[in-house]
Amino acid sequence: EKQGQLEVQTPTINQLVKEGIQLDRHYSYRICGPARSALLSGRLAPHVLVKNVAVTASNPDDPISGYAGIPRNMTGMGEKVRRGGYRTHYTGKWDAGMATPQHTPYGRGFETSFMYYQHANDYWNKKTGIQATGEITTCLNAFYDLMVENHSYRGPYKGPALTDACKSSNEPTPYCYEEKMFEDHSLEIIRNHDTSDVEHPLFLFHAFHLLHTPLQVPKYYYEQIEKDVIQQGGKAFDSENRRLLMAMTKYMDDTIKNLTEAFKAKGMWNNTLVVFTTDNGGPIYEPGSANNYPLRGGKYSDFEGGVRTSTFMSGGYIPKERQGYVHKGVVSVADWYTIFSELAGVDEHDDKSEEANKWLAKQGLSLLSPVDGKKGQLEAIFGAKAGPRDSEPLFLSGSALLEYPYKLVTGKQPYMAHTGPLYPNCSTVASMKGGHGPDFIDFSVLEEKVDLGDSFYWRGDCAAGCLFNVEDDPAESVDLSHDPAQKERLSRMISSLSTFNKTLFVPERGETHVQACYNAMLNGGGHFGPFVDIQGYYTDKPRVIEDLSAHEKAQMALMGALTFDSVKKTIQKYAPTLVLKLLEKSCDKCCTEESCNGVTNLNLPEALDLVQNLTKSHQAHQVAYI
């Protein structure tokens, strides 16, 4: 375990935790989109978004909930705190909807934003290639994903850093590395904030892309992390992906240091509350390469490793008598909406969604859930008291329920495994190369999921229910479901989960229509962005076909071809085998057996070329057969 501790270089985070409050029982959701929607809407994930949905999806029959992310008429966190007088700014990953202007950070109450919409993009070129998204999209992975929103401009980022020309730089923070760009944006917001205007304090939401895949980091950090570990008495990394992830962790820690120092230099620190949290547990599949040891499982699973998330509060606003305190009460990611509403002096109640429900009810459509965030959480945390969730169930997902300290997990669960203190390692590499996983479970082709089988995803089955005491057994090693003493509890929790599942919010969100792709090409200038009711949103005039390059015209033509069912089914049938073989090249390396250099850019062919080649190949096969 000492080696693992040496590899995690987070001096800034460690100091902030010492000066702040660690939330030991903070629960989120097993994947990112629903978790972020919960955070920004104040609803539990099962009440706002239960699964990742393509940002380009739409259902014209439901203009409120028929899109990805937070339903259109739910009030966002930014809007709430802005009503309390705060200046609101957003930086980084959004992943909470995009379809209409109301779905964007600007539409949710943030005065400015510099962000990307999807789960991930490439840290260097800012595009949504297969390696970044883990799928072949209906828009053929053709676009950039980096947008700017403010009072004077809304549209694609056009600055000099929209390039990957700096990725071979030896500088610690190359100018075109996306996290460097986000850091510079947030630093500018802090430095430009008018501290003399006490009626309008600052609310800055900085959402790191780190530590999400693809595993990409400046060369300096990749080299430096191993030097630091060895210098402190540790060994060289045996896993390239583990080294990449730890280098990315150090980069994040240094960014937090710079942001913290900017607040202090501005004289704002003593009255600042910092909340650090993550949307889900670390992904233990390849190439995610995280480790939640000693917790079981990871992202996409309901085990503690997937839903119990690292969270702390810090800053000068923390009462001195609570510095260094570990809060053991249960806190949900949905509670921050209510906490920030309380701090801003506004009611967390969502009148806008209640008004929308009147129309939805008349149409026979799914009603919007009320705010789930609990009042009194901040008081309990600062007062070292039991919190409002300690004596009631927490609806974690459609297959998991927490009645602390007992937790019920049901059904098939991916990544149903315990990792060791050093993971991934050479054994993981051998497992992947031998076809035994852990593979990425959410790979899809044109929105159709590809399932390789249980063994590839380390998937097990809790069936009607596995039961754990997560206080006595945080690693969830002992299943109590067969213990006669727990029979009544198990039955009651299964029944409670069934009742909670009647409240699941599952509107028909639709699928991607090619017009959404055409919109990104023309209105978005080759960037993802809103595509429904966009009149007056984009600052620049839309491009026309004549403005496009030959390559862009070919992309649009093939997007149109995918609307033909025969073409689409051909791609869905033949693409998975080809793409998965190519992605195997991004699998981890065992550095004791092969050369590791930190280069994860595989130069994969564009989705356009893959689809064109597959289509031509299939047509030729049909001709030969005839």
Residue, then its C-alpha position, 0 to 999 in steps of 0.5 A: e500500500k505504501q507504493g500506492q500512497l506514493e503514486v498519488q501526489t495530491p499535496t494541495i488536496n491533502q492540505l485542503v482536507k486538513e483545513g476543511i471537512q471530509l464528507d465520508r458518506h457522500y453518495s452520487y450515481r454510478i455514471c456521469g450524466p445522471a450524476r451531474s444532472a442530479l447535482l445541477s437540478g437538486r433531484l436524485a438521479p433516478h428522478v432526473l436521468v437514469k442513463n446516459v443519452a446521446v446529446t443529439a437525441s430528441n423526441p418532438d412529442d415531449p418538448i420538455s423532457g424529450y432530450a438528454g440531460i435535465p428536462r427543459n423546465m427544471t430550474g438549474m443551480g446557476e439560476k437559483v444562486r443568481r437569484g440570490g445576487y451571485r455572479t455565476h460562471y461555469t468552466g469545464k465539463w457540462d454533460a447535463g443536456m444540450a438540445t435547446p438554449q435552455h439546456t446550456p449553462y447559459g440557459r441554466g443561469f450561468e452568466t458565462s461558460f467555457m465548456y464542452y457538452q459530452h461525457a468527454n472530448d480529446y484533451w488535445n484536439k477537442k474533438t469527439g473521436i472514438q477514443a474520447t467518446g467510446e462509440i461511433t455516433t450518428c454524427l460520425n464523431a465529426f465535430y469539435d466539442l468546445m463552446v463559449e457563452n456570455h452576454s455578447y457571444r454564444g457559439p464555438y470557441k475560435g481561439p488559437a488553442l483549438t489545435d493539438a499542435c502543442k501536444s509534443s511540448n515539454e512545457p508543464t502546461p502547454y497552451c492547447y491542453e484543454e485543462k490549461m485552457f479551463e484553468d486560464h478561464s477560471l483564473e481570469i474570472i477570479r482576477n476580474h471579479d469585483t470584490s467591492d460589489v458585496e451585493h454580488p459575490l462570486f459563484l464559480f463552478h469549475a468542472f474538471h475534465l480530469l480524470h476522465t478518459p482519454l488518458q492524456v497529459p502533458k509529457y512533463y507530468y508523465e515524466q515527472i510523476e515517476k521521478d517523484v515516486i522513485q525519489q521518495g523511495g518507491k518503484a517505477f510504475d509497472s502499468e502505463n495507464r496507472r502512470l498516466l492517471m497518476a500524472m493527470t491526478k498531479y496535474m489536477d492537484d496543481t490546478i487546484k493549487n493555482l485556483t486556491e492561490a488566486f482566491k487568496a491573492k484576491g483577498m477572497w479566501n477567508n469568505t470562500l467555501v470550496v466544495f470538491t466532489t466527483d460525479n461517480g466512482g473511478p472506472i476500473y475498466e480499461p482504459g479508465s484504469a482507476n482504482n477505488y481500493p478498498l471499495r468494491g467495483g467502480k463506475y457503472s456499478d452500484f457498489e461503493g466503488g461506483v457510488r460513494t464519492s470522494t468529497f470535501m469542503s474547505g476554504g475560509y468559510i469553514p468554522k475553525e472548530r470544524q477544520g479537520y473534521v470527518h463528517k459521517g452523515v449520509v449526504s447525497v449529490a442532490d443536496w448541494y442544490t439545496i445547500f447552495s440555495e440556502l447560502a444564497g438566501v433563496d428558496e430551493h422550491d422549483d416553481k417553474s417545474e410545477e408550472a410545467n407539470k400542469w401542461l405535462a399532465k394534460q398531455g399524459l406525459s411524465l411529470l417532473s419530480p420535485v427537488d429532492g435535496k434536503k434542508g439542514q445538511l449544511e447545519a448538520i455538517f457544520g454542527a457535527k450532528a446527524g444529518p437529515r438523511d441518516s434516518e431515512p432510505l436513500f434511493l441510489s438507483g433502480s437497482a440499489l437502496l441505502e438504509y444506512p448502514y445497510k445497503l441493498v444491491t440487486g440485479k446484474q452488476p458490472y465490475m463486481a470485483h475487488t481491486g488491490p492497492l496497486y491497480p491496474n497492473c501487469s496482471t490486468v494487462a494480461s487479463m485484457k490481452g487474454g480476452h477476460g476484461p475488464d472491457f468498457i461496457d458502454f461501447s455503442v455503434l449508432e446508439e446500439k449497445v454492444d454486449l460482449g458477455d458477462s466475463f468481459y465486464w466482470r459482471g455478476d448477478c445479485a438477482a433479487g438482492c445482495l445485502f451489505n452492512v457498509e459501516d462494518d464492511p465498507a468493502e462489501s465482502v460479506d453478503l448478508s442476504h442469506d443470513p436468517a437474522q437479516k431475512e426481515r430487513l432484506s424483504r423490507m428493503i426489496s419492497s421499499l426499492s420496488t416502491f421507489n422504482k414507481t417514482l423513476f423518471v423515464p420519459e421517452r427521450g427520443e433518438t438522434h435525428v440527422q438534423a441535429c448533426y447538420n445543425a452542428m455542422l452549419n449553426g455550430g460551425g463544426h461544434f456541438g451545440p443546441f439544435v432545437d428552438i435556436q432562433g437568436y441563440y448563436t451569435d454568428k450567422p450559420r454556414v451554408i453548404e458552399d462554406l464547407s470543405a470537401h471533407e465536411k460535405a462528405q461527412m454530411a452526405l454519409m450522415g444522411a446515408l445513415t438515415f437509410d435503415s439498411v445502411k445503418k444496420t450494416i454499420q451496426k453489424y460489422a463495425p464493432t469487431l473492427v473498432l474493438k480490435l483497433l481500440e485494443k491498441s489503447c489497452d494498458k501496457c506492462c512496462t516491465e515487458e514493453s516500452c511505455n512512453g505515455v502516448t495514447n493517441l492511436n491515430l485511429p481512422e475517423a468514423l467517416d472513413l470506417v463507415q465508408n469502408l464498411t459500406k463499400s466492403h458490404q456492397a462489394h460482398q453483396v455484388a460478389y454473392i449475387 
